Amino acid sequence: MTTASRRHTRRLVALLAIPLLAGAAPDHVIPGPANVQDFHPADDAAPGDLAVALADLGPDAAEWFQHVQTLANPYFGGRAPGTEGHERAEAYVEFHLQRAGLTGAFPTDGGTPSWRQPVDVVRQRRGWRRPTPPTGDLALNGIRLDDTLYTIDPGTAAADVTDAPVRLIGYGIDDAPDWPGLPPDDLDGAVVLLLDGEPRDGDTGRWSSRPGAISPHGALEHKIPALLERGVRAVLVIDADPADDTRPEPGRRGRRGGRDAAYPLPVARLTVAATETFLGRSLKDLIADADDGTLDDPWTRDGRVTMHATPGEEPGRIVAAAHNVAGILPGHGALASEWIVVGAHLDHLGDGQFGTSPRNRGRLHPGADDNASG
């Protein structure tokens, strides 16, 4: 790396702190509550002597402000994911990361690291009519359940399952550390009954590093690929809280991807009462066995399930193809085993078709004080 490149890299990394410094002056703070989704693009900025502020902060601040002015220019169209303006912003950021002497952060099959990582961005247009819920029915051992005893999950795939065998598989976790994985039983063509989430220590998942949360191992979207490989036809989820027998709320415990997640399998959720009636056993006892990763033979009960489901509609839902952009600065000498990763949060709201008040549709959202600034 040349001396000029190292100098430019130091400046680029230093710029990450500039937005915090620039916002520290009391006379630049607007008091009172504010909602970014109700921000009006025509509102004037707070008064202040910008030239004096930039001069006080030094040349790095001036360069940072130049980047903000560029990315907030109407040429980039508000940088909404999947738009030409967002692609221009990606190219702009990639150019400056490369100019700073960094290398691409993302591995590729060809061996040459890439600056960009493909990602699908899901957006919901505000002001459109609300998504319609899925519909369907569920019968266990030939008895149709009242709809207060189950919920068809909003992320369900379509279902047309008639008199299929059911298998109880504990938490349905296949790849967690020190865990036996899925049972060896033949699951091909079966409907599986599994506990939501993962074993818990208090309110925290066994493999979670965050108090009160579960790890990815306990998320239903993480469990489903292994179930698909085993030929599973549908999933019945048990809320693993015997003290709570309210109608199951989709996404309450075992779902990390939010309500935008769509499953490739039919999914329904059972109440405790429906589960215990079907199994003829206490859910507390079932959880105690499942927490050890073992289920004795009495728990593996054959039953029959009939399930029909039609996914709901999500008007205004947009899936846009975009990219994360990031570079790596490798260490040298004593720091050869360390890296600095520089990323860029560069997308914004475009012309206001999503993520903002309906009154602002069709108005440019430059994002100068949002994702263009750091």
KEKE-3310 file (N, C-alpha, C; in steps of 0.2 Angstrom, whole numbers, plus 5000, padded with zeros to 4 digits):
npx = (5004:5003:5010:5001:4989:4988:4987:4975:4966:4967:4960:4948:4943:4943:4932:4921:4917:4914:4900:4895:4902:4899:4886:4886:4886:4876:4868:4864:4854:4838:4824:4812:4799:4801:4798:4805:4798:4788:4794:4796:4801:4802:4805:4815:4832:4839:4845:4862:4880:4887:4900:4909:4908:4913:4926:4931:4931:4940:4949:4945:4931:4926:4928:4920:4907:4907:4905:4892:4884:4886:4880:4867:4862:4850:4853:4855:4842:4837:4841:4834:4832:4836:4834:4840:4847:4851:4860:4870:4874:4880:4891:4898:4902:4909:4920:4927:4930:4939:4949:4954:4962:4957:4952:4939:4926:4919:4918:4920:4915:4925:4936:4941:4939:4924:4916:4903:4888:4875:4858:4841:4829:4815:4801:4787:4774:4768:4751:4744:4731:4729:4738:4730:4724:4730:4720:4711:4710:4711:4713:4714:4717:4706:4696:4690:4697:4692:4693:4699:4709:4720:4731:4734:4749:4755:4766:4764:4765:4755:4743:4738:4734:4730:4725:4738:4752:4758:4773:4781:4794:4802:4811:4814:4827:4842:4856:4863:4876:4882:4870:4858:4851:4840:4827:4830:4819:4809:4804:4798:4785:4777:4768:4776:4777:4782:4791:4791:4805:4819:4828:4828:4836:4830:4823:4830:4837:4846:4857:4859:4867:4862:4852:4836:4833:4832:4843:4849:4847:4835:4825:4811:4812:4825:4825:4817:4824:4831:4820:4813:4823:4821:4809:4797:4780:4772:4771:4767:4767:4771:4768:4780:4776:4769:4761:4753:4739:4733:4726:4738:4750:4757:4774:4778:4788:4798:4803:4814:4815:4804:4788:4789:4794:4793:4787:4793:4785:4769:4762:4756:4750:4748:4738:4741:4731:4726:4737:4740:4728:4729:4740:4738:4746:4755:4761:4771:4779:4783:4791:4801:4808:4811:4820:4831:4835:4831:4818:4807:4800:4786:4782:4783:4771:4760:4749:4736:4734:4725:4726:4722:4727:4727:4738:4739:4736:4748:4747:4756:4768:4785:4799:4815:4830:4846:4862:4874:4888:4905:4922:4939:4952:4967:4978:4995:5012:5013:5000:4995:4985:4973:4959:4951:4935:4926:4910:4895:4881:4869:4857:4840:4824:4820:4808:4798:4789:4788:4790:4787:4777:4761:4758:4769:4772:4780:4789:4805:4817:4831:4839:4850:4853:4853:4856:4866:4875:4883)
npy = (4994:5011:5027:5037:5030:5024:5036:5040:5030:5031:5043:5040:5030:5038:5046:5040:5043:5056:5061:5060:5069:5081:5082:5086:5099:5110:5120:5114:5105:5100:5102:5091:5079:5068:5060:5049:5044:5053:5064:5079:5081:5094:5102:5115:5115:5116:5132:5137:5140:5132:5132:5137:5127:5116:5120:5121:5107:5102:5095:5082:5083:5091:5083:5072:5079:5082:5070:5067:5077:5073:5060:5063:5070:5074:5066:5053:5049:5047:5034:5021:5004:4992:5001:5012:5023:5018:5008:5016:5023:5012:5009:5021:5021:5009:5013:5022:5015:5006:5015:5019:5009:4997:4980:4969:4963:4951:4934:4924:4912:4912:4915:4928:4942:4950:4967:4968:4961:4951:4955:4953:4965:4968:4977:4987:4995:5010:5015:5007:4994:4983:4968:4952:4939:4922:4908:4893:4876:4863:4847:4834:4818:4815:4824:4839:4854:4868:4885:4893:4885:4884:4892:4897:4900:4917:4916:4904:4891:4886:4873:4856:4844:4827:4816:4813:4805:4809:4815:4817:4828:4834:4849:4850:4854:4853:4855:4861:4864:4851:4843:4831:4831:4829:4816:4799:4793:4789:4803:4806:4812:4815:4825:4836:4838:4850:4859:4876:4888:4885:4875:4882:4893:4899:4914:4914:4908:4892:4893:4906:4922:4933:4940:4935:4931:4920:4909:4908:4894:4891:4897:4896:4897:4893:4880:4874:4871:4858:4850:4850:4843:4831:4827:4832:4836:4846:4858:4858:4869:4870:4881:4884:4886:4881:4888:4897:4898:4905:4909:4905:4916:4921:4921:4924:4918:4909:4914:4924:4931:4941:4946:4946:4935:4921:4904:4889:4878:4872:4879:4878:4884:4878:4878:4875:4867:4860:4853:4845:4838:4831:4823:4817:4819:4828:4844:4850:4839:4834:4845:4844:4832:4835:4846:4839:4834:4822:4810:4799:4783:4783:4796:4797:4797:4790:4798:4806:4819:4831:4845:4861:4875:4892:4904:4921:4938:4950:4965:4978:4974:4973:4966:4970:4968:4971:4977:4974:4984:4982:4984:4977:4981:4974:4970:4973:4967:4965:4966:4957:4947:4953:4963:4978:4981:4990:4996:5001:5010:5013:5014:5022:5030:5033:5039:5040:5030:5020:5017:5029:5044:5044:5056:5061:5054:5052:5062:5068:5059:5064:5059:5064:5066:5054:5038:5043:5049:5041)
npz = (5000:4996:5002:5001:4999:5012:5020:5015:5018:5033:5034:5029:5038:5049:5046:5050:5062:5062:5060:5073:5080:5073:5076:5090:5095:5105:5099:5087:5089:5088:5098:5106:5102:5088:5072:5061:5050:5047:5043:5033:5017:5012:5023:5031:5036:5052:5058:5057:5057:5046:5039:5048:5058:5050:5048:5061:5064:5055:5040:5038:5041:5031:5020:5023:5023:5009:5004:5009:5003:4990:4989:4993:4983:4970:4959:4963:4967:4979:4983:4984:4988:4975:4964:4950:4956:4968:4964:4958:4969:4976:4967:4969:4982:4982:4974:4982:4993:4987:4982:4994:4997:5002:5002:4994:5004:5003:5000:4985:4973:4963:4969:4969:4980:4983:4982:4985:4992:4988:4993:4997:4999:5009:5008:5014:5007:5014:5019:5010:5009:5023:5025:5021:5032:5032:5027:5033:5039:5052:5057:5069:5071:5065:5070:5069:5073:5084:5079:5089:5095:5087:5076:5059:5052:5047:5038:5031:5019:5005:5009:5007:5014:5018:5030:5035:5042:5059:5068:5083:5087:5097:5099:5086:5082:5072:5071:5082:5095:5104:5104:5100:5088:5074:5076:5072:5065:5051:5042:5030:5021:5032:5045:5056:5073:5084:5097:5100:5097:5108:5120:5136:5148:5161:5155:5143:5128:5126:5118:5115:5115:5120:5133:5137:5124:5110:5101:5083:5081:5087:5079:5069:5055:5053:5056:5047:5034:5036:5039:5027:5019:5024:5019:5025:5026:5032:5046:5063:5077:5094:5107:5118:5132:5146:5155:5148:5139:5129:5113:5101:5096:5081:5078:5090:5099:5093:5081:5072:5060:5059:5053:5040:5035:5025:5024:5016:5019:5024:5039:5056:5072:5088:5103:5120:5126:5115:5111:5122:5123:5111:5113:5125:5136:5148:5144:5151:5156:5143:5139:5148:5145:5132:5133:5137:5126:5123:5119:5126:5120:5123:5120:5107:5097:5086:5075:5066:5053:5046:5035:5029:5020:5014:5009:5015:5007:5002:4999:4991:4996:4993:4985:4984:4975:4980:4987:5000:5004:5007:5013:5017:5027:5029:5043:5047:5051:5068:5069:5060:5060:5062:5057:5049:5046:5034:5032:5022:5025:5014:5008:5005:5006:4993:4982:4992:4992:5001:5018:5023:5027:5019:5013:5008:4996:4981:4982:4983:4994:5001:5011:5018:5031:5036:5030:5021:5028:5036)
capx = (5000:5007:5009:4995:4984:4988:4984:4968:4963:4966:4955:4941:4941:4941:4926:4915:4916:4912:4893:4894:4905:4895:4879:4887:4885:4870:4864:4861:4849:4831:4821:4805:4799:4802:4797:4808:4793:4784:4799:4794:4807:4803:4807:4821:4837:4840:4850:4869:4885:4890:4907:4913:4908:4917:4932:4933:4932:4946:4948:4941:4924:4924:4928:4914:4902:4907:4902:4885:4881:4885:4875:4860:4860:4844:4855:4854:4835:4835:4844:4829:4835:4833:4833:4846:4850:4855:4866:4875:4877:4885:4897:4902:4905:4915:4926:4930:4934:4945:4954:4957:4967:4954:4950:4932:4925:4914:4921:4916:4917:4930:4942:4943:4934:4919:4914:4896:4885:4868:4853:4834:4826:4808:4798:4779:4771:4763:4745:4741:4727:4733:4738:4724:4727:4729:4714:4712:4707:4715:4710:4719:4714:4699:4692:4692:4698:4689:4699:4702:4714:4726:4732:4738:4754:4755:4771:4763:4764:4748:4743:4732:4737:4724:4726:4745:4755:4762:4778:4783:4801:4805:4812:4816:4834:4846:4863:4866:4882:4880:4863:4858:4849:4833:4827:4831:4813:4807:4799:4796:4778:4774:4768:4779:4774:4788:4791:4793:4811:4824:4828:4829:4839:4826:4820:4835:4838:4852:4863:4859:4872:4858:4847:4829:4832:4834:4848:4846:4845:4828:4821:4808:4815:4832:4824:4814:4828:4832:4814:4812:4827:4819:4803:4791:4775:4769:4774:4763:4771:4768:4771:4783:4775:4763:4757:4750:4735:4730:4727:4745:4752:4762:4780:4780:4794:4803:4804:4818:4814:4799:4782:4790:4797:4788:4790:4792:4781:4763:4764:4751:4752:4743:4738:4743:4725:4725:4743:4739:4722:4731:4746:4736:4751:4757:4766:4777:4783:4786:4797:4807:4811:4814:4826:4837:4837:4828:4811:4806:4795:4779:4781:4783:4764:4757:4743:4734:4733:4722:4727:4721:4729:4728:4742:4735:4739:4751:4747:4761:4774:4790:4806:4820:4837:4851:4869:4878:4895:4910:4929:4943:4959:4971:4983:5002:5016:5010:4992:4993:4979:4967:4956:4946:4930:4922:4904:4892:4873:4868:4850:4836:4817:4818:4803:4793:4783:4787:4794:4786:4770:4758:4757:4776:4774:4782:4793:4812:4819:4838:4843:4857:4854:4851:4861:4871:4880:4888)
capy = (5000:5017:5031:5041:5026:5024:5042:5041:5025:5034:5048:5036:5027:5043:5049:5036:5047:5063:5063:5061:5075:5086:5083:5087:5106:5111:5124:5111:5100:5102:5099:5089:5072:5068:5053:5050:5042:5059:5070:5082:5083:5102:5106:5118:5112:5120:5137:5136:5142:5126:5134:5137:5120:5111:5123:5118:5100:5100:5093:5076:5084:5094:5078:5069:5083:5082:5063:5068:5081:5069:5054:5066:5073:5071:5061:5046:5048:5044:5028:5016:4997:4990:5007:5014:5027:5014:5005:5022:5024:5006:5010:5027:5018:5004:5016:5026:5010:5004:5021:5020:5004:4991:4974:4967:4959:4945:4929:4922:4905:4912:4917:4936:4944:4955:4972:4968:4955:4952:4954:4955:4970:4968:4984:4987:5002:5013:5017:5002:4991:4979:4961:4948:4933:4916:4904:4886:4872:4858:4841:4830:4811:4815:4829:4846:4859:4875:4890:4896:4881:4884:4898:4896:4906:4921:4914:4898:4889:4882:4866:4852:4838:4823:4810:4811:4803:4815:4813:4822:4828:4839:4856:4850:4857:4848:4857:4865:4861:4846:4842:4825:4832:4826:4809:4794:4791:4791:4809:4807:4812:4816:4831:4835:4842:4852:4864:4882:4890:4881:4874:4889:4894:4905:4916:4914:4902:4889:4894:4913:4926:4939:4939:4935:4930:4914:4909:4906:4887:4890:4900:4891:4897:4890:4873:4871:4867:4851:4846:4849:4838:4824:4825:4834:4839:4852:4859:4860:4872:4871:4886:4880:4889:4878:4892:4902:4894:4909:4907:4906:4922:4919:4925:4927:4915:4905:4917:4929:4935:4945:4944:4946:4928:4916:4898:4884:4873:4874:4880:4880:4884:4875:4880:4870:4863:4856:4849:4840:4833:4826:4819:4813:4820:4835:4848:4851:4833:4834:4850:4842:4827:4838:4850:4835:4832:4815:4809:4792:4780:4785:4803:4797:4794:4791:4801:4808:4826:4834:4852:4864:4882:4896:4910:4928:4942:4956:4971:4983:4971:4974:4963:4973:4966:4976:4974:4977:4985:4983:4982:4975:4983:4969:4972:4971:4966:4962:4965:4953:4943:4957:4967:4983:4980:4996:4995:5007:5009:5018:5014:5026:5030:5035:5045:5040:5025:5015:5019:5036:5046:5044:5063:5062:5050:5056:5068:5065:5059:5063:5055:5067:5066:5047:5034:5046:5052:5036)
capz = (5000:4995:5008:4999:5001:5019:5022:5013:5023:5039:5034:5028:5044:5054:5044:5053:5069:5061:5061:5080:5082:5070:5080:5097:5097:5107:5095:5081:5091:5088:5104:5105:5098:5080:5069:5054:5045:5046:5041:5027:5013:5011:5029:5031:5041:5058:5056:5060:5053:5044:5037:5055:5061:5047:5049:5067:5064:5051:5033:5037:5041:5025:5015:5025:5020:5002:5002:5010:4997:4983:4990:4994:4977:4966:4954:4966:4967:4986:4984:4986:4985:4968:4959:4947:4960:4973:4960:4957:4976:4977:4963:4972:4989:4980:4971:4987:4997:4983:4982:5001:4998:5005:4997:4995:5010:5002:4996:4979:4970:4958:4973:4970:4984:4980:4986:4986:4994:4986:4998:4995:5004:5009:5010:5013:5005:5019:5017:5007:5013:5027:5022:5023:5035:5029:5030:5033:5044:5054:5060:5072:5072:5062:5074:5067:5079:5084:5077:5095:5097:5083:5071:5053:5053:5041:5034:5029:5012:5004:5012:5005:5017:5021:5034:5035:5049:5063:5072:5088:5086:5101:5097:5079:5080:5069:5070:5088:5098:5110:5103:5096:5081:5073:5077:5066:5062:5044:5042:5023:5020:5039:5048:5062:5079:5087:5102:5097:5101:5110:5127:5139:5155:5163:5149:5138:5125:5128:5113:5114:5119:5122:5138:5135:5117:5107:5096:5077:5081:5089:5075:5064:5048:5053:5057:5041:5028:5037:5038:5020:5017:5027:5016:5029:5022:5036:5053:5069:5082:5100:5111:5124:5139:5148:5159:5144:5134:5125:5106:5099:5092:5076:5078:5097:5102:5089:5075:5072:5054:5058:5050:5032:5033:5021:5024:5011:5021:5028:5046:5060:5079:5093:5110:5125:5127:5109:5111:5128:5121:5106:5115:5131:5141:5151:5141:5156:5155:5137:5139:5152:5141:5126:5135:5138:5119:5122:5120:5126:5116:5124:5117:5099:5096:5079:5074:5059:5053:5040:5036:5022:5021:5009:5011:5014:5002:5005:4994:4993:4998:4988:4987:4980:4974:4982:4989:5005:5001:5012:5011:5022:5028:5033:5047:5045:5057:5074:5068:5054:5061:5063:5051:5050:5041:5033:5028:5020:5025:5009:5005:5008:5005:4986:4981:4997:4990:5007:5024:5025:5027:5012:5010:5005:4991:4975:4984:4984:5001:5000:5016:5020:5038:5038:5028:5017:5033:5040)
cpx = (5004:5006:5003:4989:4983:4985:4977:4963:4962:4960:4948:4938:4939:4934:4920:4913:4913:4905:4891:4896:4901:4889:4880:4886:4878:4865:4862:4856:4842:4827:4814:4805:4799:4801:4800:4803:4788:4788:4796:4800:4808:4805:4814:4825:4837:4846:4857:4874:4889:4898:4911:4913:4913:4924:4935:4935:4938:4944:4944:4933:4922:4924:4921:4908:4901:4903:4894:4881:4881:4880:4868:4858:4855:4847:4855:4847:4833:4837:4840:4832:4831:4832:4840:4850:4854:4861:4872:4878:4882:4891:4901:4905:4911:4921:4930:4934:4940:4951:4957:4962:4964:4953:4943:4932:4921:4918:4917:4919:4924:4937:4944:4937:4930:4918:4907:4893:4877:4863:4846:4831:4819:4805:4790:4777:4766:4757:4741:4736:4731:4733:4732:4727:4726:4722:4715:4709:4712:4711:4715:4715:4707:4694:4694:4692:4695:4695:4702:4708:4720:4726:4736:4743:4754:4760:4770:4763:4757:4748:4737:4734:4731:4727:4733:4747:4759:4767:4780:4791:4805:4805:4813:4822:4838:4854:4866:4871:4879:4873:4862:4855:4842:4833:4828:4825:4812:4802:4796:4788:4774:4773:4771:4776:4780:4787:4794:4800:4816:4824:4830:4832:4835:4822:4824:4837:4845:4858:4863:4864:4868:4852:4840:4828:4833:4839:4845:4844:4838:4823:4818:4811:4822:4831:4821:4818:4829:4826:4812:4816:4825:4812:4797:4786:4772:4772:4768:4768:4768:4772:4774:4782:4768:4758:4752:4746:4731:4731:4734:4746:4758:4768:4782:4786:4800:4804:4808:4817:4809:4793:4783:4792:4791:4791:4788:4787:4774:4765:4758:4753:4747:4744:4740:4737:4725:4731:4742:4733:4725:4736:4743:4741:4752:4762:4772:4782:4787:4792:4803:4811:4815:4820:4832:4839:4835:4821:4810:4800:4788:4777:4780:4776:4762:4750:4741:4732:4730:4723:4726:4723:4730:4732:4738:4739:4742:4752:4752:4768:4779:4796:4811:4827:4842:4858:4871:4885:4899:4917:4933:4950:4963:4976:4990:5006:5013:5003:4990:4987:4973:4965:4952:4941:4926:4916:4901:4884:4871:4861:4846:4829:4815:4813:4797:4788:4783:4791:4792:4779:4767:4758:4764:4777:4775:4787:4800:4814:4827:4842:4849:4858:4853:4857:4866:4876:4884:4884)
cpy = (5006:5022:5035:5037:5025:5030:5043:5036:5028:5039:5045:5033:5032:5046:5046:5040:5054:5065:5064:5067:5081:5088:5085:5094:5107:5115:5121:5105:5103:5098:5096:5082:5073:5061:5053:5048:5048:5065:5072:5084:5090:5106:5109:5115:5118:5125:5135:5138:5136:5127:5134:5131:5116:5114:5120:5111:5098:5097:5087:5078:5087:5088:5073:5072:5083:5075:5064:5071:5077:5064:5057:5070:5070:5066:5054:5044:5045:5037:5022:5009:4995:4995:5008:5018:5023:5010:5010:5023:5018:5007:5016:5024:5013:5008:5019:5021:5007:5009:5021:5014:4997:4986:4972:4962:4952:4940:4927:4915:4906:4914:4924:4939:4950:4961:4972:4961:4956:4951:4956:4959:4970:4974:4983:4994:5004:5015:5012:4998:4985:4972:4957:4942:4927:4912:4897:4882:4866:4853:4836:4823:4811:4820:4836:4851:4865:4880:4894:4891:4881:4891:4896:4902:4910:4919:4907:4897:4886:4875:4862:4845:4834:4817:4808:4809:4809:4812:4819:4822:4833:4846:4856:4853:4852:4849:4861:4861:4857:4844:4836:4826:4829:4819:4805:4792:4793:4797:4810:4807:4814:4823:4831:4840:4844:4858:4870:4884:4885:4880:4881:4888:4900:4907:4917:4908:4899:4891:4902:4917:4932:4937:4940:4934:4923:4915:4907:4899:4886:4893:4895:4891:4894:4882:4870:4868:4860:4847:4845:4843:4831:4823:4827:4837:4846:4852:4861:4862:4872:4876:4883:4884:4886:4882:4897:4898:4899:4907:4909:4912:4921:4924:4927:4924:4913:4908:4924:4934:4940:4942:4944:4939:4924:4909:4893:4878:4876:4874:4882:4880:4882:4878:4874:4865:4858:4851:4843:4835:4828:4821:4814:4814:4827:4838:4849:4845:4833:4839:4847:4837:4831:4843:4846:4832:4824:4814:4801:4789:4782:4792:4802:4793:4795:4794:4803:4815:4827:4842:4855:4872:4886:4903:4917:4932:4948:4961:4976:4981:4971:4970:4966:4970:4971:4973:4977:4978:4986:4981:4980:4978:4978:4973:4970:4970:4962:4962:4962:4949:4947:4961:4973:4982:4987:4995:5001:5006:5015:5019:5019:5025:5032:5041:5044:5035:5020:5019:5026:5038:5046:5051:5064:5058:5054:5061:5064:5065:5058:5059:5058:5067:5058:5043:5036:5048:5047:5030)
cpz = (5000:5001:5007:5001:5008:5022:5021:5017:5030:5039:5033:5034:5049:5052:5048:5059:5068:5062:5068:5082:5079:5074:5087:5099:5099:5102:5088:5083:5091:5093:5102:5101:5091:5078:5062:5049:5043:5044:5034:5023:5012:5017:5028:5037:5046:5056:5060:5055:5051:5042:5043:5058:5057:5048:5056:5068:5059:5044:5033:5037:5034:5019:5016:5022:5013:5000:5003:5005:4991:4984:4991:4988:4973:4961:4956:4967:4974:4987:4987:4984:4979:4963:4956:4952:4966:4970:4959:4964:4978:4974:4966:4978:4987:4978:4977:4992:4994:4983:4988:5002:5001:4999:4999:5001:5009:4998:4990:4977:4966:4962:4974:4974:4981:4985:4988:4988:4993:4992:4995:5001:5003:5011:5009:5012:5011:5016:5012:5012:5017:5023:5025:5026:5031:5031:5029:5038:5046:5058:5063:5074:5070:5065:5072:5073:5078:5082:5083:5097:5093:5079:5065:5053:5047:5036:5030:5021:5011:5006:5009:5008:5020:5024:5034:5042:5052:5067:5076:5088:5091:5099:5089:5077:5078:5070:5076:5091:5104:5110:5098:5089:5080:5074:5071:5062:5055:5044:5035:5023:5027:5040:5054:5067:5083:5092:5099:5101:5102:5117:5131:5146:5157:5157:5143:5135:5126:5124:5112:5118:5122:5127:5136:5128:5116:5102:5089:5077:5083:5084:5070:5057:5047:5054:5051:5036:5030:5037:5031:5017:5019:5024:5020:5025:5026:5043:5058:5075:5088:5104:5117:5131:5141:5152:5155:5138:5130:5117:5104:5094:5087:5078:5085:5100:5097:5082:5075:5066:5054:5054:5042:5030:5030:5021:5018:5013:5024:5036:5050:5067:5083:5099:5114:5126:5121:5109:5116:5126:5116:5108:5121:5136:5143:5146:5145:5156:5149:5136:5143:5149:5135:5127:5136:5131:5118:5123:5120:5122:5117:5121:5110:5098:5089:5079:5067:5059:5046:5040:5029:5024:5014:5011:5010:5009:5005:5000:4996:4995:4992:4990:4982:4980:4975:4984:4995:5002:5007:5009:5018:5022:5032:5037:5045:5052:5062:5074:5062:5054:5062:5057:5053:5044:5040:5029:5026:5021:5021:5007:5009:5006:4998:4986:4986:4996:4996:5012:5026:5025:5020:5009:5007:4999:4985:4976:4985:4991:5000:5005:5018:5027:5041:5035:5023:5022:5037:5041)
residu = (MET:THR:THR:ALA:SER:ARG:ARG:HIS:THR:ARG:ARG:LEU:VAL:ALA:LEU:LEU:ALA:ILE:PRO:LEU:LEU:ALA:GLY:ALA:ALA:PRO:ASP:HIS:VAL:ILE:PRO:GLY:PRO:ALA:ASN:VAL:GLN:ASP:PHE:HIS:PRO:ALA:ASP:ASP:ALA:ALA:PRO:GLY:ASP:LEU:ALA:VAL:ALA:LEU:ALA:ASP:LEU:GLY:PRO:ASP:ALA:ALA:GLU:TRP:PHE:GLN:HIS:VAL:GLN:THR:LEU:ALA:ASN:PRO:TYR:PHE:GLY:GLY:ARG:ALA:PRO:GLY:THR:GLU:GLY:HIS:GLU:ARG:ALA:GLU:ALA:TYR:VAL:GLU:PHE:HIS:LEU:GLN:ARG:ALA:GLY:LEU:THR:GLY:ALA:PHE:PRO:THR:ASP:GLY:GLY:THR:PRO:SER:TRP:ARG:GLN:PRO:VAL:ASP:VAL:VAL:ARG:GLN:ARG:ARG:GLY:TRP:ARG:ARG:PRO:THR:PRO:PRO:THR:GLY:ASP:LEU:ALA:LEU:ASN:GLY:ILE:ARG:LEU:ASP:ASP:THR:LEU:TYR:THR:ILE:ASP:PRO:GLY:THR:ALA:ALA:ALA:ASP:VAL:THR:ASP:ALA:PRO:VAL:ARG:LEU:ILE:GLY:TYR:GLY:ILE:ASP:ASP:ALA:PRO:ASP:TRP:PRO:GLY:LEU:PRO:PRO:ASP:ASP:LEU:ASP:GLY:ALA:VAL:VAL:LEU:LEU:LEU:ASP:GLY:GLU:PRO:ARG:ASP:GLY:ASP:THR:GLY:ARG:TRP:SER:SER:ARG:PRO:GLY:ALA:ILE:SER:PRO:HIS:GLY:ALA:LEU:GLU:HIS:LYS:ILE:PRO:ALA:LEU:LEU:GLU:ARG:GLY:VAL:ARG:ALA:VAL:LEU:VAL:ILE:ASP:ALA:ASP:PRO:ALA:ASP:ASP:THR:ARG:PRO:GLU:PRO:GLY:ARG:ARG:GLY:ARG:ARG:GLY:GLY:ARG:ASP:ALA:ALA:TYR:PRO:LEU:PRO:VAL:ALA:ARG:LEU:THR:VAL:ALA:ALA:THR:GLU:THR:PHE:LEU:GLY:ARG:SER:LEU:LYS:ASP:LEU:ILE:ALA:ASP:ALA:ASP:ASP:GLY:THR:LEU:ASP:ASP:PRO:TRP:THR:ARG:ASP:GLY:ARG:VAL:THR:MET:HIS:ALA:THR:PRO:GLY:GLU:GLU:PRO:GLY:ARG:ILE:VAL:ALA:ALA:ALA:HIS:ASN:VAL:ALA:GLY:ILE:LEU:PRO:GLY:HIS:GLY:ALA:LEU:ALA:SER:GLU:TRP:ILE:VAL:VAL:GLY:ALA:HIS:LEU:ASP:HIS:LEU:GLY:ASP:GLY:GLN:PHE:GLY:THR:SER:PRO:ARG:ASN:ARG:GLY:ARG:LEU:HIS:PRO:GLY:ALA:ASP:ASP:ASN:ALA:SER:GLY)
# end
